[in-house]
């Protein structure tokens, strides 16, 4: 009987070590994903900042300056 207890403890230890290894790998993958998301967020923030600067500077071809438009025909 004394031989069964250490085998059970060894099996439990192996199970815990296996779980720990999977958790460490998952943590590393999550860390990599978070780093990539932060880089993407910084890139998107820079694109948004540039787009807002262009809109403020009037560089957008989508909106014409009302002072440059001819008056409507009913005037």
PDB file of N, CA, C and O in Angstrom:
ATOM      1  N   UNK A   1       0.806  -1.204   0.000  1.00  0.00           N
ATOM      2  CA  UNK A   1       0.000   0.000   0.000  1.00  0.00           C
ATOM      3  C   UNK A   1       0.847   1.264   0.000  1.00  0.00           C
ATOM      4  O   UNK A   1       0.444   2.276  -0.574  1.00  0.00           O
ATOM      5  N   UNK A   2       1.985   1.223   0.619  1.00  0.00           N
ATOM      6  CA  UNK A   2       2.794   2.430   0.685  1.00  0.00           C
ATOM      7  C   UNK A   2       3.323   2.826  -0.692  1.00  0.00           C
ATOM      8  O   UNK A   2       3.648   3.991  -0.924  1.00  0.00           O
ATOM      9  N   UNK A   3       3.410   1.849  -1.610  1.00  0.00           N
ATOM     10  CA  UNK A   3       3.876   2.150  -2.953  1.00  0.00           C
ATOM     11  C   UNK A   3       2.833   2.853  -3.799  1.00  0.00           C
ATOM     12  O   UNK A   3       3.191   3.549  -4.749  1.00  0.00           O
ATOM     13  N   UNK A   4       1.555   2.694  -3.485  1.00  0.00           N
ATOM     14  CA  UNK A   4       0.482   3.309  -4.264  1.00  0.00           C
ATOM     15  C   UNK A   4       0.382   4.804  -4.011  1.00  0.00           C
ATOM     16  O   UNK A   4       0.048   5.565  -4.919  1.00  0.00           O
ATOM     17  N   UNK A   5       0.660   5.223  -2.812  1.00  0.00           N
ATOM     18  CA  UNK A   5       0.551   6.643  -2.477  1.00  0.00           C
ATOM     19  C   UNK A   5       1.555   7.490  -3.254  1.00  0.00           C
ATOM     20  O   UNK A   5       1.168   8.502  -3.839  1.00  0.00           O
ATOM     21  N   UNK A   6       2.832   7.109  -3.277  1.00  0.00           N
ATOM     22  CA  UNK A   6       3.766   7.922  -4.068  1.00  0.00           C
ATOM     23  C   UNK A   6       3.422   7.928  -5.557  1.00  0.00           C
ATOM     24  O   UNK A   6       3.644   8.940  -6.221  1.00  0.00           O
ATOM     25  N   UNK A   7       2.890   6.841  -6.099  1.00  0.00           N
ATOM     26  CA  UNK A   7       2.510   6.830  -7.512  1.00  0.00           C
ATOM     27  C   UNK A   7       1.357   7.796  -7.765  1.00  0.00           C
ATOM     28  O   UNK A   7       1.335   8.491  -8.782  1.00  0.00           O
ATOM     29  N   UNK A   8       0.417   7.839  -6.856  1.00  0.00           N
ATOM     30  CA  UNK A   8      -0.701   8.772  -7.006  1.00  0.00           C
ATOM     31  C   UNK A   8      -0.217  10.212  -6.900  1.00  0.00           C
ATOM     32  O   UNK A   8      -0.660  11.083  -7.650  1.00  0.00           O
ATOM     33  N   UNK A   9       0.683  10.451  -5.974  1.00  0.00           N
ATOM     34  CA  UNK A   9       1.240  11.801  -5.838  1.00  0.00           C
ATOM     35  C   UNK A   9       2.049  12.186  -7.072  1.00  0.00           C
ATOM     36  O   UNK A   9       1.997  13.328  -7.529  1.00  0.00           O
ATOM     37  N   UNK A  10       2.794  11.228  -7.603  1.00  0.00           N
ATOM     38  CA  UNK A  10       3.583  11.502  -8.806  1.00  0.00           C
ATOM     39  C   UNK A  10       2.665  11.806  -9.995  1.00  0.00           C
ATOM     40  O   UNK A  10       2.932  12.722 -10.772  1.00  0.00           O
ATOM     41  N   UNK A  11       1.594  11.041 -10.130  1.00  0.00           N
ATOM     42  CA  UNK A  11       0.641  11.290 -11.213  1.00  0.00           C
ATOM     43  C   UNK A  11       0.004  12.667 -11.065  1.00  0.00           C
ATOM     44  O   UNK A  11      -0.180  13.385 -12.047  1.00  0.00           O
ATOM     45  N   UNK A  12      -0.325  13.023  -9.840  1.00  0.00           N
ATOM     46  CA  UNK A  12      -0.920  14.342  -9.599  1.00  0.00           C
ATOM     47  C   UNK A  12       0.090  15.451  -9.910  1.00  0.00           C
ATOM     48  O   UNK A  12      -0.261  16.477 -10.492  1.00  0.00           O
ATOM     49  N   UNK A  13       1.335  15.233  -9.517  1.00  0.00           N
ATOM     50  CA  UNK A  13       2.376  16.213  -9.800  1.00  0.00           C
ATOM     51  C   UNK A  13       2.575  16.382 -11.303  1.00  0.00           C
ATOM     52  O   UNK A  13       2.718  17.504 -11.787  1.00  0.00           O
ATOM     53  N   UNK A  14       2.584  15.289 -12.035  1.00  0.00           N
ATOM     54  CA  UNK A  14       2.716  15.350 -13.496  1.00  0.00           C
ATOM     55  C   UNK A  14       1.541  16.126 -14.095  1.00  0.00           C
ATOM     56  O   UNK A  14       1.728  16.945 -14.995  1.00  0.00           O
ATOM     57  N   UNK A  15       0.337  15.869 -13.596  1.00  0.00           N
ATOM     58  CA  UNK A  15      -0.855  16.586 -14.082  1.00  0.00           C
ATOM     59  C   UNK A  15      -0.736  18.084 -13.814  1.00  0.00           C
ATOM     60  O   UNK A  15      -1.044  18.899 -14.684  1.00  0.00           O
ATOM     61  N   UNK A  16      -0.292  18.443 -12.621  1.00  0.00           N
ATOM     62  CA  UNK A  16      -0.138  19.864 -12.286  1.00  0.00           C
ATOM     63  C   UNK A  16       0.946  20.522 -13.141  1.00  0.00           C
ATOM     64  O   UNK A  16       0.782  21.658 -13.586  1.00  0.00           O
ATOM     65  N   UNK A  17       2.038  19.822 -13.369  1.00  0.00           N
ATOM     66  CA  UNK A  17       3.110  20.373 -14.212  1.00  0.00           C
ATOM     67  C   UNK A  17       2.624  20.552 -15.650  1.00  0.00           C
ATOM     68  O   UNK A  17       2.976  21.528 -16.313  1.00  0.00           O
ATOM     69  N   UNK A  18       1.818  19.611 -16.126  1.00  0.00           N
ATOM     70  CA  UNK A  18       1.267  19.723 -17.482  1.00  0.00           C
ATOM     71  C   UNK A  18       0.346  20.935 -17.582  1.00  0.00           C
ATOM     72  O   UNK A  18       0.420  21.703 -18.542  1.00  0.00           O
ATOM     73  N   UNK A  19      -0.515  21.099 -16.593  1.00  0.00           N
ATOM     74  CA  UNK A  19      -1.410  22.264 -16.592  1.00  0.00           C
ATOM     75  C   UNK A  19      -0.619  23.562 -16.550  1.00  0.00           C
ATOM     76  O   UNK A  19      -0.943  24.518 -17.255  1.00  0.00           O
ATOM     77  N   UNK A  20       0.418  23.594 -15.721  1.00  0.00           N
ATOM     78  CA  UNK A  20       1.245  24.787 -15.618  1.00  0.00           C
ATOM     79  C   UNK A  20       1.912  25.105 -16.956  1.00  0.00           C
ATOM     80  O   UNK A  20       1.980  26.269 -17.352  1.00  0.00           O
ATOM     81  N   UNK A  21       2.397  24.093 -17.645  1.00  0.00           N
ATOM     82  CA  UNK A  21       3.038  24.309 -18.947  1.00  0.00           C
ATOM     83  C   UNK A  21       2.035  24.885 -19.948  1.00  0.00           C
ATOM     84  O   UNK A  21       2.370  25.803 -20.697  1.00  0.00           O
ATOM     85  N   UNK A  22       0.811  24.354 -19.968  1.00  0.00           N
ATOM     86  CA  UNK A  22      -0.211  24.890 -20.872  1.00  0.00           C
ATOM     87  C   UNK A  22      -0.565  26.326 -20.507  1.00  0.00           C
ATOM     88  O   UNK A  22      -0.751  27.163 -21.390  1.00  0.00           O
ATOM     89  N   UNK A  23      -0.659  26.615 -19.217  1.00  0.00           N
ATOM     90  CA  UNK A  23      -0.990  27.968 -18.789  1.00  0.00           C
ATOM     91  C   UNK A  23       0.126  28.946 -19.140  1.00  0.00           C
ATOM     92  O   UNK A  23      -0.147  30.078 -19.539  1.00  0.00           O
ATOM     93  N   UNK A  24       1.365  28.526 -18.998  1.00  0.00           N
ATOM     94  CA  UNK A  24       2.485  29.388 -19.371  1.00  0.00           C
ATOM     95  C   UNK A  24       2.477  29.683 -20.863  1.00  0.00           C
ATOM     96  O   UNK A  24       2.733  30.810 -21.286  1.00  0.00           O
ATOM     97  N   UNK A  25       2.179  28.650 -21.661  1.00  0.00           N
ATOM     98  CA  UNK A  25       2.111  28.861 -23.111  1.00  0.00           C
ATOM     99  C   UNK A  25       0.954  29.784 -23.473  1.00  0.00           C
ATOM    100  O   UNK A  25       1.097  30.668 -24.317  1.00  0.00           O
ATOM    101  N   UNK A  26      -0.188  29.573 -22.833  1.00  0.00           N
ATOM    102  CA  UNK A  26      -1.348  30.433 -23.100  1.00  0.00           C
ATOM    103  C   UNK A  26      -1.052  31.867 -22.695  1.00  0.00           C
ATOM    104  O   UNK A  26      -1.432  32.799 -23.405  1.00  0.00           O
ATOM    105  N   UNK A  27      -0.380  32.060 -21.569  1.00  0.00           N
ATOM    106  CA  UNK A  27      -0.029  33.404 -21.114  1.00  0.00           C
ATOM    107  C   UNK A  27       0.918  34.088 -22.107  1.00  0.00           C
ATOM    108  O   UNK A  27       0.775  35.277 -22.388  1.00  0.00           O
ATOM    109  N   UNK A  28       1.875  33.337 -22.629  1.00  0.00           N
ATOM    110  CA  UNK A  28       2.795  33.901 -23.629  1.00  0.00           C
ATOM    111  C   UNK A  28       2.050  34.285 -24.904  1.00  0.00           C
ATOM    112  O   UNK A  28       2.327  35.330 -25.493  1.00  0.00           O
ATOM    113  N   UNK A  29       1.108  33.450 -25.334  1.00  0.00           N
ATOM    114  CA  UNK A  29       0.320  33.766 -26.530  1.00  0.00           C
ATOM    115  C   UNK A  29      -0.547  34.995 -26.299  1.00  0.00           C
ATOM    116  O   UNK A  29      -0.667  35.845 -27.181  1.00  0.00           O
ATOM    117  N   UNK A  30      -1.149  35.095 -25.124  1.00  0.00           N
ATOM    118  CA  UNK A  30      -1.959  36.278 -24.810  1.00  0.00           C
ATOM    119  C   UNK A  30      -1.109  37.539 -24.753  1.00  0.00           C
ATOM    120  O   UNK A  30      -1.533  38.608 -25.192  1.00  0.00           O
ATOM    121  N   UNK A  31       0.083  37.404 -24.214  1.00  0.00           N
ATOM    122  CA  UNK A  31       0.990  38.545 -24.153  1.00  0.00           C
ATOM    123  C   UNK A  31       1.367  39.018 -25.557  1.00  0.00           C
ATOM    124  O   UNK A  31       1.389  40.218 -25.831  1.00  0.00           O
ATOM    125  N   UNK A  32       1.663  38.063 -26.445  1.00  0.00           N
ATOM    126  CA  UNK A  32       1.983  38.417 -27.836  1.00  0.00           C
ATOM    127  C   UNK A  32       0.789  39.073 -28.520  1.00  0.00           C
ATOM    128  O   UNK A  32       0.947  40.049 -29.253  1.00  0.00           O
ATOM    129  N   UNK A  33      -0.404  38.537 -28.279  1.00  0.00           N
ATOM    130  CA  UNK A  33      -1.604  39.105 -28.891  1.00  0.00           C
ATOM    131  C   UNK A  33      -1.861  40.513 -28.375  1.00  0.00           C
ATOM    132  O   UNK A  33      -2.257  41.391 -29.141  1.00  0.00           O
ATOM    133  N   UNK A  34      -1.641  40.736 -27.088  1.00  0.00           N
ATOM    134  CA  UNK A  34      -1.836  42.070 -26.521  1.00  0.00           C
ATOM    135  C   UNK A  34      -0.836  43.060 -27.110  1.00  0.00           C
ATOM    136  O   UNK A  34      -1.197  44.195 -27.423  1.00  0.00           O
ATOM    137  N   UNK A  35       0.404  42.640 -27.261  1.00  0.00           N
ATOM    138  CA  UNK A  35       1.416  43.513 -27.860  1.00  0.00           C
ATOM    139  C   UNK A  35       1.041  43.863 -29.299  1.00  0.00           C
ATOM    140  O   UNK A  35       1.183  45.015 -29.709  1.00  0.00           O
ATOM    141  N   UNK A  36       0.569  42.894 -30.061  1.00  0.00           N
ATOM    142  CA  UNK A  36       0.151  43.155 -31.438  1.00  0.00           C
ATOM    143  C   UNK A  36      -1.053  44.087 -31.473  1.00  0.00           C
ATOM    144  O   UNK A  36      -1.126  44.969 -32.329  1.00  0.00           O
ATOM    145  N   UNK A  37      -1.997  43.904 -30.555  1.00  0.00           N
ATOM    146  CA  UNK A  37      -3.177  44.773 -30.509  1.00  0.00           C
ATOM    147  C   UNK A  37      -2.779  46.204 -30.156  1.00  0.00           C
ATOM    148  O   UNK A  37      -3.338  47.159 -30.694  1.00  0.00           O
ATOM    149  N   UNK A  38      -1.823  46.346 -29.260  1.00  0.00           N
ATOM    150  CA  UNK A  38      -1.364  47.701 -28.906  1.00  0.00           C
ATOM    151  C   UNK A  38      -0.696  48.382 -30.100  1.00  0.00           C
ATOM    152  O   UNK A  38      -0.905  49.572 -30.337  1.00  0.00           O
ATOM    153  N   UNK A  39       0.100  47.633 -30.844  1.00  0.00           N
ATOM    154  CA  UNK A  39       0.731  48.216 -32.036  1.00  0.00           C
ATOM    155  C   UNK A  39      -0.323  48.626 -33.066  1.00  0.00           C
ATOM    156  O   UNK A  39      -0.232  49.702 -33.658  1.00  0.00           O
ATOM    157  N   UNK A  40      -1.315  47.771 -33.274  1.00  0.00           N
ATOM    158  CA  UNK A  40      -2.391  48.085 -34.220  1.00  0.00           C
ATOM    159  C   UNK A  40      -3.183  49.295 -33.741  1.00  0.00           C
ATOM    160  O   UNK A  40      -3.561  50.149 -34.542  1.00  0.00           O
ATOM    161  N   UNK A  41      -3.433  49.369 -32.451  1.00  0.00           N
ATOM    162  CA  UNK A  41      -4.160  50.515 -31.900  1.00  0.00           C
ATOM    163  C   UNK A  41      -3.375  51.805 -32.111  1.00  0.00           C
ATOM    164  O   UNK A  41      -3.956  52.834 -32.458  1.00  0.00           O
ATOM    165  N   UNK A  42      -2.074  51.759 -31.908  1.00  0.00           N
ATOM    166  CA  UNK A  42      -1.240  52.942 -32.124  1.00  0.00           C
ATOM    167  C   UNK A  42      -1.259  53.345 -33.597  1.00  0.00           C
ATOM    168  O   UNK A  42      -1.308  54.532 -33.921  1.00  0.00           O
ATOM    169  N   UNK A  43      -1.221  52.353 -34.484  1.00  0.00           N
ATOM    170  CA  UNK A  43      -1.261  52.656 -35.925  1.00  0.00           C
ATOM    171  C   UNK A  43      -2.598  53.285 -36.308  1.00  0.00           C
ATOM    172  O   UNK A  43      -2.637  54.253 -37.067  1.00  0.00           O
ATOM    173  N   UNK A  44      -3.682  52.740 -35.789  1.00  0.00           N
ATOM    174  CA  UNK A  44      -5.007  53.286 -36.093  1.00  0.00           C
ATOM    175  C   UNK A  44      -5.167  54.691 -35.513  1.00  0.00           C
ATOM    176  O   UNK A  44      -5.772  55.554 -36.148  1.00  0.00           O
ATOM    177  N   UNK A  45      -4.636  54.925 -34.327  1.00  0.00           N
ATOM    178  CA  UNK A  45      -4.708  56.253 -33.719  1.00  0.00           C
ATOM    179  C   UNK A  45      -3.944  57.272 -34.562  1.00  0.00           C
ATOM    180  O   UNK A  45      -4.389  58.408 -34.726  1.00  0.00           O
ATOM    181  N   UNK A  46      -2.803  56.865 -35.091  1.00  0.00           N
ATOM    182  CA  UNK A  46      -2.027  57.776 -35.941  1.00  0.00           C
ATOM    183  C   UNK A  46      -2.781  58.078 -37.240  1.00  0.00           C
ATOM    184  O   UNK A  46      -2.796  59.222 -37.695  1.00  0.00           O
ATOM    185  N   UNK A  47      -3.405  57.060 -37.836  1.00  0.00           N
ATOM    186  CA  UNK A  47      -4.195  57.292 -39.046  1.00  0.00           C
ATOM    187  C   UNK A  47      -5.362  58.237 -38.770  1.00  0.00           C
ATOM    188  O   UNK A  47      -5.655  59.120 -39.576  1.00  0.00           O
ATOM    189  N   UNK A  48      -6.011  58.053 -37.653  1.00  0.00           N
ATOM    190  CA  UNK A  48      -7.129  58.925 -37.288  1.00  0.00           C
ATOM    191  C   UNK A  48      -6.650  60.351 -37.049  1.00  0.00           C
ATOM    192  O   UNK A  48      -7.301  61.307 -37.469  1.00  0.00           O
ATOM    193  N   UNK A  49      -5.517  60.492 -36.378  1.00  0.00           N
ATOM    194  CA  UNK A  49      -4.968  61.829 -36.133  1.00  0.00           C
ATOM    195  C   UNK A  49      -4.659  62.536 -37.449  1.00  0.00           C
ATOM    196  O   UNK A  49      -4.963  63.717 -37.615  1.00  0.00           O
ATOM    197  N   UNK A  50      -4.052  61.804 -38.383  1.00  0.00           N
ATOM    198  CA  UNK A  50      -3.733  62.405 -39.686  1.00  0.00           C
ATOM    199  C   UNK A  50      -4.997  62.790 -40.455  1.00  0.00           C
ATOM    200  O   UNK A  50      -5.050  63.848 -41.081  1.00  0.00           O
ATOM    201  N   UNK A  51      -6.008  61.930 -40.405  1.00  0.00           N
ATOM    202  CA  UNK A  51      -7.258  62.227 -41.103  1.00  0.00           C
ATOM    203  C   UNK A  51      -7.930  63.462 -40.508  1.00  0.00           C
ATOM    204  O   UNK A  51      -8.459  64.295 -41.244  1.00  0.00           O
ATOM    205  N   UNK A  52      -7.914  63.581 -39.204  1.00  0.00           N
ATOM    206  CA  UNK A  52      -8.503  64.764 -38.565  1.00  0.00           C
ATOM    207  C   UNK A  52      -7.731  66.024 -38.918  1.00  0.00           C
ATOM    208  O   UNK A  52      -8.329  67.077 -39.135  1.00  0.00           O
ATOM    209  N   UNK A  53      -6.410  65.928 -38.978  1.00  0.00           N
ATOM    210  CA  UNK A  53      -5.601  67.086 -39.382  1.00  0.00           C
ATOM    211  C   UNK A  53      -5.940  67.518 -40.805  1.00  0.00           C
ATOM    212  O   UNK A  53      -6.049  68.710 -41.091  1.00  0.00           O
ATOM    213  N   UNK A  54      -6.108  66.529 -41.703  1.00  0.00           N
ATOM    214  CA  UNK A  54      -6.453  66.859 -43.084  1.00  0.00           C
ATOM    215  C   UNK A  54      -7.827  67.511 -43.170  1.00  0.00           C
ATOM    216  O   UNK A  54      -8.022  68.459 -43.931  1.00  0.00           O
ATOM    217  N   UNK A  55      -8.768  67.010 -42.399  1.00  0.00           N
ATOM    218  CA  UNK A  55     -10.102  67.618 -42.399  1.00  0.00           C
ATOM    219  C   UNK A  55     -10.063  69.040 -41.860  1.00  0.00           C
ATOM    220  O   UNK A  55     -10.716  69.930 -42.405  1.00  0.00           O
ATOM    221  N   UNK A  56      -9.305  69.257 -40.799  1.00  0.00           N
ATOM    222  CA  UNK A  56      -9.198  70.599 -40.227  1.00  0.00           C
ATOM    223  C   UNK A  56      -8.505  71.557 -41.182  1.00  0.00           C
ATOM    224  O   UNK A  56      -8.832  72.743 -41.219  1.00  0.00           O
ATOM    225  N   UNK A  57      -7.554  71.052 -41.953  1.00  0.00           N
ATOM    226  CA  UNK A  57      -6.808  71.891 -42.890  1.00  0.00           C
ATOM    227  C   UNK A  57      -7.597  72.135 -44.178  1.00  0.00           C
ATOM    228  O   UNK A  57      -7.177  72.930 -45.019  1.00  0.00           O
ATOM    229  N   UNK A  58      -8.718  71.468 -44.335  1.00  0.00           N
ATOM    230  CA  UNK A  58      -9.513  71.669 -45.532  1.00  0.00           C
ATOM    231  C   UNK A  58      -8.990  70.889 -46.719  1.00  0.00           C
ATOM    232  O   UNK A  58      -9.297  71.231 -47.861  1.00  0.00           O
ATOM    233  N   UNK A  59      -8.232  69.881 -46.487  1.00  0.00           N
ATOM    234  CA  UNK A  59      -7.653  69.107 -47.572  1.00  0.00           C
ATOM    235  C   UNK A  59      -8.576  68.029 -48.099  1.00  0.00           C
ATOM    236  O   UNK A  59      -8.161  67.226 -48.934  1.00  0.00           O
ATOM    237  N   UNK A  60      -9.787  67.989 -47.646  1.00  0.00           N
ATOM    238  CA  UNK A  60     -10.692  66.940 -48.099  1.00  0.00           C
ATOM    239  C   UNK A  60     -11.423  67.384 -49.357  1.00  0.00           C
ATOM    240  O   UNK A  60     -12.019  68.461 -49.366  1.00  0.00           O
ATOM    241  N   UNK A  61     -11.395  66.592 -50.412  1.00  0.00           N
ATOM    242  CA  UNK A  61     -12.085  66.968 -51.649  1.00  0.00           C
ATOM    243  C   UNK A  61     -13.597  66.719 -51.573  1.00  0.00           C
ATOM    244  O   UNK A  61     -14.312  67.039 -52.522  1.00  0.00           O
ATOM    245  N   UNK A  62     -14.090  66.163 -50.480  1.00  0.00           N
ATOM    246  CA  UNK A  62     -15.502  65.819 -50.387  1.00  0.00           C
ATOM    247  C   UNK A  62     -16.378  67.020 -50.037  1.00  0.00           C
ATOM    248  O   UNK A  62     -17.574  67.018 -50.327  1.00  0.00           O
ATOM    249  N   UNK A  63     -15.804  68.023 -49.430  1.00  0.00           N
ATOM    250  CA  UNK A  63     -16.584  69.184 -49.012  1.00  0.00           C
ATOM    251  C   UNK A  63     -16.034  70.428 -49.697  1.00  0.00           C
ATOM    252  O   UNK A  63     -14.878  70.800 -49.495  1.00  0.00           O
ATOM    253  N   UNK A  64     -16.866  71.061 -50.501  1.00  0.00           N
ATOM    254  CA  UNK A  64     -16.455  72.275 -51.197  1.00  0.00           C
ATOM    255  C   UNK A  64     -16.647  73.477 -50.273  1.00  0.00           C
ATOM    256  O   UNK A  64     -17.503  73.471 -49.388  1.00  0.00           O
ATOM    257  N   UNK A  65     -15.841  74.492 -50.497  1.00  0.00           N
ATOM    258  CA  UNK A  65     -15.979  75.730 -49.731  1.00  0.00           C
ATOM    259  C   UNK A  65     -17.230  76.454 -50.222  1.00  0.00           C
ATOM    260  O   UNK A  65     -17.336  76.752 -51.412  1.00  0.00           O
ATOM    261  N   UNK A  66     -18.173  76.741 -49.335  1.00  0.00           N
ATOM    262  CA  UNK A  66     -19.416  77.397 -49.775  1.00  0.00           C
ATOM    263  C   UNK A  66     -19.187  78.746 -50.451  1.00  0.00           C
ATOM    264  O   UNK A  66     -19.993  79.148 -51.290  1.00  0.00           O
ATOM    265  N   UNK A  67     -18.122  79.449 -50.113  1.00  0.00           N
ATOM    266  CA  UNK A  67     -17.873  80.752 -50.743  1.00  0.00           C
ATOM    267  C   UNK A  67     -17.449  80.610 -52.203  1.00  0.00           C
ATOM    268  O   UNK A  67     -17.555  81.568 -52.969  1.00  0.00           O
ATOM    269  N   UNK A  68     -16.977  79.443 -52.594  1.00  0.00           N
ATOM    270  CA  UNK A  68     -16.555  79.218 -53.978  1.00  0.00           C
ATOM    271  C   UNK A  68     -17.693  78.711 -54.853  1.00  0.00           C
ATOM    272  O   UNK A  68     -17.541  78.648 -56.073  1.00  0.00           O
ATOM    273  N   UNK A  69     -18.808  78.354 -54.274  1.00  0.00           N
ATOM    274  CA  UNK A  69     -19.946  77.837 -55.038  1.00  0.00           C
ATOM    275  C   UNK A  69     -20.736  78.992 -55.667  1.00  0.00           C
ATOM    276  O   UNK A  69     -20.907  80.040 -55.043  1.00  0.00           O
ATOM    277  N   UNK A  70     -21.208  78.804 -56.881  1.00  0.00           N
ATOM    278  CA  UNK A  70     -22.069  79.858 -57.470  1.00  0.00           C
ATOM    279  C   UNK A  70     -23.413  79.879 -56.748  1.00  0.00           C
ATOM    280  O   UNK A  70     -23.822  78.871 -56.172  1.00  0.00           O
ATOM    281  N   UNK A  71     -24.096  81.011 -56.774  1.00  0.00           N
ATOM    282  CA  UNK A  71     -25.384  81.088 -56.103  1.00  0.00           C
ATOM    283  C   UNK A  71     -26.409  80.215 -56.827  1.00  0.00           C
ATOM    284  O   UNK A  71     -26.286  79.989 -58.031  1.00  0.00           O
ATOM    285  N   UNK A  72     -27.402  79.732 -56.117  1.00  0.00           N
ATOM    286  CA  UNK A  72     -28.444  78.935 -56.760  1.00  0.00           C
ATOM    287  C   UNK A  72     -29.184  79.760 -57.823  1.00  0.00           C
ATOM    288  O   UNK A  72     -29.182  80.989 -57.743  1.00  0.00           O
ATOM    289  N   UNK A  73     -29.806  79.128 -58.799  1.00  0.00           N
ATOM    290  CA  UNK A  73     -30.425  79.845 -59.911  1.00  0.00           C
ATOM    291  C   UNK A  73     -31.616  80.724 -59.481  1.00  0.00           C
ATOM    292  O   UNK A  73     -31.975  81.633 -60.229  1.00  0.00           O
ATOM    293  N   UNK A  74     -32.215  80.509 -58.368  1.00  0.00           N
ATOM    294  CA  UNK A  74     -33.376  81.307 -57.983  1.00  0.00           C
ATOM    295  C   UNK A  74     -33.005  82.630 -57.348  1.00  0.00           C
ATOM    296  O   UNK A  74     -33.901  83.358 -56.920  1.00  0.00           O
ATOM    297  N   UNK A  75     -31.728  82.984 -57.262  1.00  0.00           N
ATOM    298  CA  UNK A  75     -31.336  84.280 -56.721  1.00  0.00           C
ATOM    299  C   UNK A  75     -31.206  85.294 -57.788  1.00  0.00           C
ATOM    300  O   UNK A  75     -30.880  86.448 -57.507  1.00  0.00           O
TER     301      UNK A  75
END
